[in-house]
C-alpha cells in the first residue's frame, strides 16, 4: 500500500496517491457483457473509491413491478383501446392533408441531428469559451427579464427579477475561477462520447421507446376514460353544463404507470452512458469504437443486472411526479394557496430526488451497485467534492441549454423558409394554409430542441461520470489518458494548490 507518494507521470505534474494498486481492471478473457469497471485504485484526492460488485441482479422486485406495469397497460390498451383508436382515426380522416407537416418534421429532424453533431467538435475545440459565453448569456437573460418586468409595470415581478439578476451576478463572480476545471470535464466527456458514438444511437432508440410507450399509455387512457372521468349534467340558474369529476384512484395508477416507465427509460440511458465512460476511463481498449465491447456491455448490464436498481430510483421520482400532477389537477378558485404550497413542496422534493438519482445511477453504471449502496456512495462523494461536482455540472448544463436553443432556433428559421417557399408542394390542401410557415417553424424548433437535447443529455451524463471517476480513480486516468489527465490536474491544482503538496 502506497500513501502520500507522488506520481510524476504526465509532464511531471504531481498527484497524491492514496489507495492500493490493482491489476488490470478487466479480465479480457471474460464475457464482454459481464465486464464491469473496477474499484478505484488511487491517485489524486480520492473519495474513498467504489468497488466492483459481483454479477447478479440488484433490486429485482422493482424490475418485476416495472414488467407488471407494462404488461398491465398493454393489456388494457388491447382490450379497451382498440375501439377508441378506431373512432379517433375515423374522426381524424377528412378532407385535409397533414402529410406535409410530417415530411417537414422529418426533414428538420435530420437537419437538427446534423447541426447537433457539428457542435460536438466545437465543444471540444473551445470548451472554455462556450462555458463563459453561456454563463454571460444567462446573466444577460436574467437582466432582460428583470427589465421587462419593470417596464411592464409588474412591481412584484420586477423585484424578484432584480433579486434573481443580483444572485446571478454573484454566482457568476464566484464560479468564474472554476470554469477551466469544468471545461476540461466537458472536453473529457466529449472525447469519451466521440470514441463511443454508439451511446448516442442507443439514446435515440430509447427516445423512440419512450414515444411508443406514450402512445400505448395514451391508448389505455382513452380506453379507460369513462372510468377515469365521470360526467354529469348540472343545471344552475336555468343553465345546464357538464361537470366532470375525476376518479383519483384510477388517475393515480395511470399517472404513476406513465411516469414510472418514462423515468426508467430515461435513467437506463444515463446508466448506459455512465458504464461506457467508465469502461473508457479504466480500459480504453474496450471502449474505443462506435459499438465497442464497453458500450454494449454497459447497455446489457443496464437492462439486466442493474435494471432493478434503475427501477427502484425511478419509482421514487414517479411517485412524487404523480402526487404533483394530482395536486395540480385539483386546483380551483377556493384552494389556490394550499395547492401552490403543496406544488412547491413536491417540486422541491422532485428536484432533489432527480438530482440525487443522477449521481446514484453513475455508481450503478460504474460498479454495479444496488440503489441503496449507490446512494451511500453519492453521500460520500458530496462530503468530499460536493460543491465542485455541483458547479461543474451546472456550468456545463448552461452550455447545453444555450446550444439547444441555438439548434432549435436555426431549425425554426429553416422551417419557416420551407413553409414560405413550399418547394415540394407539401402543403397543398393543408388545414391551415395561412399559418403553414409558422406551424413548420414551431415544429422545427421543437425537433431541434428535442433531438439536440438527446445528444447533450448523453454528454451531460458523461460529464457527471467524469467528475465521479476523477474523484475516485485519477491514477487510472493518468495511466490511460495522460494528456487529458494533465489538463485536469493542472486546472484542479490551480484552484486547490495544497492538493499537490
C-alpha positions in Angstrom: 0.0 0.0 0.0 1.4 3.4 -1.0 0.2 6.5 0.7 1.4 10.0 0.2 3.7 9.3 -2.7 3.7 11.4 -5.9 3.1 10.1 -9.4 5.2 12.1 -11.8 3.7 10.7 -14.9 2.4 13.1 -17.5 4.7 16.0 -17.7 5.8 15.8 -14.1 2.6 17.2 -12.6 2.2 15.8 -9.1 -0.8 13.7 -8.0 -1.2 12.5 -4.4 -1.6 8.7 -4.5 -4.0 7.2 -2.0 -5.0 3.6 -2.1 -3.8 0.3 -3.3 -2.5 -0.6 -6.8 -4.6 -3.2 -8.5 -4.2 -5.4 -11.5 -5.7 -4.7 -14.9 -9.3 -3.5 -14.4 -10.8 -6.1 -16.9 -10.4 -9.8 -17.4 -10.1 -9.5 -21.2 -11.0 -13.2 -21.5 -14.2 -12.9 -19.7 -17.6 -12.5 -21.2 -17.7 -8.9 -22.6 -21.2 -8.4 -21.4 -20.2 -9.0 -17.8 -17.2 -6.7 -17.6 -17.6 -4.0 -15.1 -15.2 -1.1 -14.2 -13.0 -1.9 -11.1 -12.7 -0.2 -7.8 -10.7 3.0 -7.6 -7.1 2.2 -7.2 -5.9 5.6 -6.2 -4.5 8.8 -7.3 -5.5 12.3 -6.6 -7.8 13.3 -3.8 -10.0 10.3 -3.8 -13.4 10.0 -2.2 -12.8 6.5 -0.9 -13.5 4.6 -4.0 -16.2 2.3 -5.3 -15.7 -1.5 -5.6 -16.7 -3.8 -8.4 -19.8 -5.8 -7.4 -20.5 -9.4 -8.1 -22.5 -10.0 -11.2 -26.1 -10.6 -10.0 -29.5 -8.9 -10.4 -29.9 -6.0 -8.0 -33.2 -4.9 -6.5 -35.2 -7.4 -8.6 -38.5 -6.7 -7.0 -38.7 -3.2 -8.6 -37.9 -4.7 -12.0 -40.8 -7.1 -11.6 -43.0 -4.1 -10.8 -42.0 -2.4 -14.0 -42.6 -5.5 -16.1 -46.1 -5.9 -14.4 -46.8 -2.3 -15.1 -46.0 -2.5 -18.8 -48.0 -5.8 -19.2 -51.0 -4.2 -17.4 -51.0 -1.1 -19.7 -50.5 -3.3 -22.8 -53.4 -5.5 -21.7 -55.7 -2.5 -21.1 -54.8 -1.0 -24.4 -55.5 -4.2 -26.2 -58.9 -4.7 -24.5 -60.3 -1.2 -24.2 -58.1 0.9 -26.5 -58.7 -0.6 -30.0 -62.3 0.7 -30.3 -61.2 4.2 -29.1 -58.4 4.2 -31.6 -60.7 3.2 -34.5 -63.1 6.0 -33.6 -60.2 8.6 -33.4 -58.9 7.6 -36.8 -62.4 7.8 -38.3 -62.8 11.3 -36.8 -59.4 12.4 -38.0 -59.9 11.3 -41.5 -61.2 14.2 -43.5 -60.5 16.5 -46.4 -57.3 18.0 -45.1 -53.8 16.8 -45.9 -51.4 16.6 -42.9 -48.6 14.8 -44.7 -46.7 18.0 -45.4 -46.2 18.7 -41.8 -44.9 15.2 -41.3 -42.4 15.5 -44.2 -41.2 18.8 -42.9 -40.8 17.5 -39.4 -38.7 14.5 -40.6 -36.5 16.8 -42.8 -36.0 19.3 -40.0 -35.2 16.4 -37.6 -32.4 15.3 -39.9 -31.1 18.8 -40.1 -31.2 19.1 -36.3 -29.1 15.9 -36.0 -26.5 17.3 -38.4 -26.4 20.7 -36.6 -26.1 19.0 -33.2 -23.3 16.7 -34.5 -21.4 19.8 -35.7 -21.5 21.2 -32.2 -19.5 18.3 -30.8 -16.1 19.2 -32.3 -16.9 22.8 -31.5 -17.3 21.9 -27.8 -14.1 20.0 -27.9 -12.2 22.9 -29.6 -13.4 25.8 -27.4 -15.0 24.4 -24.2 -13.8 27.3 -22.0 -15.2 30.0 -24.4 -18.5 28.2 -24.6 -18.9 27.9 -20.9 -18.0 31.6 -20.4 -20.4 32.7 -23.2 -23.2 30.5 -21.8 -22.7 32.0 -18.3 -22.7 35.5 -19.6 -25.8 34.7 -21.7 -27.7 33.5 -18.6 -26.6 36.8 -16.9 -28.0 38.8 -19.8 -31.2 36.9 -20.0 -31.9 37.4 -16.2 -31.2 41.1 -16.7 -33.5 41.3 -19.6 -36.2 39.5 -17.7 -35.9 41.9 -14.8 -36.0 44.9 -17.1 -39.1 43.5 -18.9 -40.9 43.1 -15.6 -40.1 46.7 -14.6 -41.2 48.1 -18.0 -44.4 46.1 -18.0 -45.3 47.6 -14.6 -45.2 44.4 -12.6 -43.7 45.6 -9.3 -43.5 42.2 -7.6 -42.1 40.6 -10.8 -39.5 43.3 -11.1 -38.4 42.9 -7.5 -38.0 39.2 -7.9 -36.4 39.6 -11.3 -33.9 42.1 -9.8 -33.1 39.7 -6.9 -32.5 36.9 -9.4 -30.3 39.1 -11.5 -28.2 40.1 -8.5 -27.9 36.4 -7.4 -26.8 35.5 -11.0 -24.1 38.2 -10.8 -22.8 36.8 -7.5 -22.9 33.3 -8.8 -21.0 34.3 -12.0 -18.3 36.0 -10.0 -17.9 33.1 -7.6 -17.7 30.3 -10.2 -15.7 32.2 -12.8 -12.4 30.8 -11.5 -13.7 27.2 -11.7 -14.5 27.4 -15.4 -11.2 25.9 -16.5 -11.9 22.7 -14.5 -15.4 22.5 -15.9 -14.2 23.0 -19.4 -11.7 20.1 -19.1 -14.5 18.0 -17.7 -16.5 18.8 -20.8 -13.6 18.1 -23.1 -13.0 14.7 -21.5 -16.7 13.8 -21.7 -16.9 14.8 -25.4 -13.8 12.7 -26.1 -15.4 9.7 -24.4 -18.6 10.1 -26.3 -16.8 10.6 -29.6 -14.9 7.4 -29.0 -18.2 5.5 -28.3 -20.7 7.1 -30.6 -23.0 4.1 -30.1 -24.3 5.5 -26.9 -25.9 8.4 -28.9 -27.6 5.9 -31.2 -28.7 4.0 -28.0 -30.2 7.3 -26.7 -32.2 7.8 -29.9 -33.5 4.2 -29.6 -34.6 4.8 -26.0 -36.3 8.0 -27.1 -38.3 6.0 -29.7 -39.2 3.5 -27.0 -40.4 6.4 -24.8 -42.5 7.7 -27.7 -44.0 4.2 -28.2 -44.7 4.0 -24.5 -46.5 7.3 -24.6 -48.7 6.2 -27.5 -49.5 2.9 -25.7 -50.3 4.6 -22.4 -52.5 7.2 -24.2 -54.4 4.4 -25.8 -55.0 2.8 -22.4 -56.1 6.2 -21.0 -58.5 6.7 -23.9 -60.0 3.2 -23.4 -60.5 3.8 -19.7 -61.6 7.4 -20.0 -65.2 6.8 -18.9 -63.8 5.1 -15.7 -61.2 7.8 -15.0 -63.6 10.8 -15.5 -67.3 10.7 -14.8 -69.5 13.4 -16.2 -73.0 14.6 -15.3 -75.2 17.4 -16.5 -75.8 20.1 -13.8 -78.4 22.9 -14.0 -77.7 26.2 -12.3 -79.9 29.3 -12.7 -81.7 27.9 -15.7 -78.4 27.0 -17.5 -77.1 23.4 -17.9 -73.5 22.4 -18.1 -71.4 19.3 -17.9 -69.5 18.8 -14.7 -66.6 16.3 -14.8 -65.3 14.5 -11.7 -62.0 12.6 -11.8 -61.7 9.1 -10.2 -58.5 9.8 -8.3 -57.9 6.1 -7.8 -57.7 5.2 -11.5 -56.0 8.5 -12.2 -53.2 7.9 -9.6 -52.5 4.4 -11.0 -52.4 5.6 -14.6 -50.2 8.6 -13.9 -47.9 6.5 -11.8 -47.7 3.9 -14.5 -46.7 6.5 -17.1 -44.2 8.4 -15.0 -42.6 5.2 -13.7 -41.9 3.7 -17.1 -40.8 7.1 -18.6 -38.3 7.6 -15.7 -36.9 4.0 -16.2 -36.3 4.6 -19.9 -34.6 7.9 -19.2 -32.4 6.6 -16.5 -31.5 3.4 -18.4 -29.8 5.8 -20.9 -28.0 7.5 -18.1 -26.7 4.3 -16.7 -25.6 3.1 -20.1 -23.6 6.2 -20.7 -22.0 6.0 -17.2 -20.9 2.5 -17.7 -19.5 3.3 -21.2 -17.5 6.2 -19.9 -16.3 4.1 -17.0 -15.0 1.5 -19.5 -13.3 4.2 -21.5 -11.7 5.5 -18.3 -10.4 2.2 -16.9 -9.9 0.2 -20.1 -9.8 2.3 -23.2 -9.1 -0.6 -25.5 -12.5 -2.0 -24.6 -14.3 1.3 -25.3 -12.9 2.8 -28.5 -15.4 2.1 -31.2 -18.9 3.0 -32.2 -20.4 -0.2 -30.7 -17.4 -1.2 -28.6 -17.4 -4.1 -26.1 -17.6 -1.5 -23.3 -20.6 0.2 -24.7 -22.5 -3.0 -25.5 -21.6 -4.4 -22.1 -22.8 -1.3 -20.3 -26.1 -1.4 -22.2 -26.5 -5.1 -21.4 -25.9 -4.5 -17.7 -28.3 -1.6 -17.7 -31.2 -3.7 -19.0 -30.4 -6.8 -17.0 -28.4 -6.9 -13.7 -28.8 -3.2 -12.9 -32.3 -2.8 -14.2 -33.9 -3.3 -10.8 -31.8 -0.6 -9.3 -32.8 1.8 -12.1 -36.5 0.9 -11.5 -36.1 1.5 -7.7 -34.8 5.1 -8.1 -37.2 5.8 -10.9 -40.2 4.7 -8.9 -39.4 7.2 -6.1 -39.4 10.1 -8.5 -42.5 8.8 -10.3 -44.5 8.7 -7.0 -43.6 12.4 -6.4 -44.4 13.4 -10.0 -47.8 11.6 -9.7 -48.7 13.4 -6.5 -47.7 16.7 -8.0 -49.9 16.0 -11.1 -52.9 15.1 -8.9 -52.4 18.3 -6.8 -52.4 20.4 -9.9 -55.5 18.7 -11.2 -57.3 19.5 -8.0 -56.6 23.3 -8.4 -59.7 25.6 -8.2 -60.5 29.0 -7.0 -61.1 28.1 -3.4 -57.8 26.3 -2.8 -55.2 28.2 -4.8 -52.9 28.9 -1.9 -52.9 25.4 -0.5 -52.3 23.9 -3.9 -49.5 26.3 -4.6 -47.8 25.4 -1.3 -48.2 21.7 -1.9 -47.0 22.0 -5.5 -43.9 24.0 -4.4 -43.0 21.3 -1.7 -43.5 18.4 -4.2 -41.4 20.3 -6.8 -38.5 20.7 -4.4 -38.7 17.0 -3.4 -38.8 16.0 -7.1 -35.8 18.1 -8.0 -33.8 16.8 -5.1 -34.7 13.2 -5.9 -33.8 13.6 -9.6 -30.5 15.3 -8.7 -29.7 12.5 -6.3 -30.6 9.8 -8.8 -28.4 11.4 -11.4 -25.3 10.7 -9.3 -26.5 7.5 -7.8 -27.1 5.9 -11.2 -23.5 6.7 -12.1 -22.4 4.4 -9.4 -24.9 1.8 -10.6 -23.4 2.0 -14.1 -19.8 2.1 -13.0 -19.7 -0.6 -10.3 -23.0 -2.5 -10.4 -24.2 -1.3 -7.0 -27.8 -1.6 -5.9 -29.7 1.6 -5.5 -29.2 1.9 -1.7 -25.5 1.2 -1.9 -25.1 3.7 -4.7 -26.9 6.3 -2.6 -24.4 5.9 0.2 -21.5 6.5 -2.3 -23.3 9.7 -3.5 -23.3 11.0 0.1 -19.6 10.2 0.4 -18.9 12.0 -2.9 -20.7 15.2 -1.8 -19.0 15.1 1.5 -15.6 15.3 -0.3 -16.4 17.0 -3.6 -19.9 18.4 -3.2 -19.7 22.0 -4.4 -17.1 21.2 -7.2 -19.4 18.5 -8.6 -22.5 20.7 -8.5 -20.7 23.7 -10.0 -19.1 21.8 -12.8 -22.4 20.1 -13.6 -24.3 23.4 -13.6 -21.7 25.3 -15.8 -21.8 22.5 -18.4 -25.6 22.4 -18.2 -25.7 26.1 -19.2 -23.8 25.3 -22.4 -26.2 22.5 -23.4 -29.2 24.8 -22.7 -27.9 27.6 -24.9 -26.7 25.2 -27.7 -30.1 23.5 -27.7 -31.8 26.9 -28.1 -29.4 27.7 -31.0 -30.1 24.5 -32.8 -33.9 24.9 -32.2 -33.7 28.5 -33.5 -31.8 27.5 -36.6 -34.3 24.7 -37.3 -37.2 27.1 -36.8 -35.7 29.6 -39.3 -35.2 26.8 -41.9 -38.7 25.5 -41.2 -40.1 29.0 -41.8 -38.3 29.2 -45.1 -39.7 25.7 -46.1 -43.2 26.8 -45.2 -42.9 30.0 -47.2 -41.4 28.5 -50.4 -43.1 25.0 -50.2 -40.7 23.8 -53.0 -42.1 20.2 -52.9 -45.8 21.1 -52.8 -46.0 19.5 -49.3 -48.6 21.9 -48.0 -51.3 21.7 -50.7 -54.7 21.3 -49.1 -53.2 21.8 -45.6 -55.6 22.5 -42.7 -54.1 26.0 -42.1 -52.6 27.4 -45.3 -52.2 30.9 -43.9 -50.1 29.6 -41.0 -48.1 26.9 -42.7 -44.8 28.8 -42.2 -45.4 29.5 -38.5 -46.5 25.9 -37.9 -43.5 24.4 -39.6 -41.2 26.9 -37.8 -42.7 25.7 -34.5 -42.2 22.1 -35.5 -38.7 22.8 -36.5 -37.9 24.5 -33.2 -39.4 21.6 -31.3 -37.5 19.0 -33.4 -34.2 20.9 -32.9 -34.7 21.3 -29.2 -35.7 17.7 -28.5 -33.1 16.0 -30.8 -30.2 18.2 -29.7 -31.2 17.5 -26.1 -30.8 13.8 -26.7 -27.1 14.2 -27.6 -26.5 16.7 -24.9 -28.1 14.6 -22.3 -25.6 11.8 -23.2 -22.7 14.3 -22.9 -24.1 15.6 -19.6 -24.2 12.0 -18.2 -20.6 11.6 -19.4 -19.6 14.9 -17.7 -21.0 13.7 -14.3 -19.3 10.3 -14.8 -16.0 12.0 -15.4 -16.4 14.0 -12.2 -17.0 10.8 -10.2 -14.2 8.9 -11.9 -11.7 11.8 -11.3 -12.7 11.9 -7.7 -12.3 8.1 -7.3 -9.6 6.9 -9.7 -7.3 9.7 -11.0 -4.4 7.2 -11.3 -6.2 5.1 -13.9 -6.9 8.4 -15.8 -3.3 9.3 -15.7 -2.2 5.8 -17.0 -4.8 5.6 -19.8 -5.3 9.2 -20.9 -2.2 11.2 -19.8 -2.8 14.3 -21.8 -6.4 14.8 -20.6 -5.3 13.9 -17.1 -2.5 16.5 -17.2 -5.0 19.2 -18.2 -7.5 18.2 -15.5 -4.8 18.1 -12.8 -3.4 21.4 -13.7 -6.9 23.1 -13.6 -7.7 21.3 -10.3 -4.3 22.3 -8.7 -4.7 25.8 -9.9 -7.7 26.2 -7.6 -6.6 23.8 -4.9 -2.7 24.1 -4.9 -2.4 22.3 -1.5 -3.7 19.1 -3.0 -0.5 18.6 -4.9 1.8 19.4 -2.0 
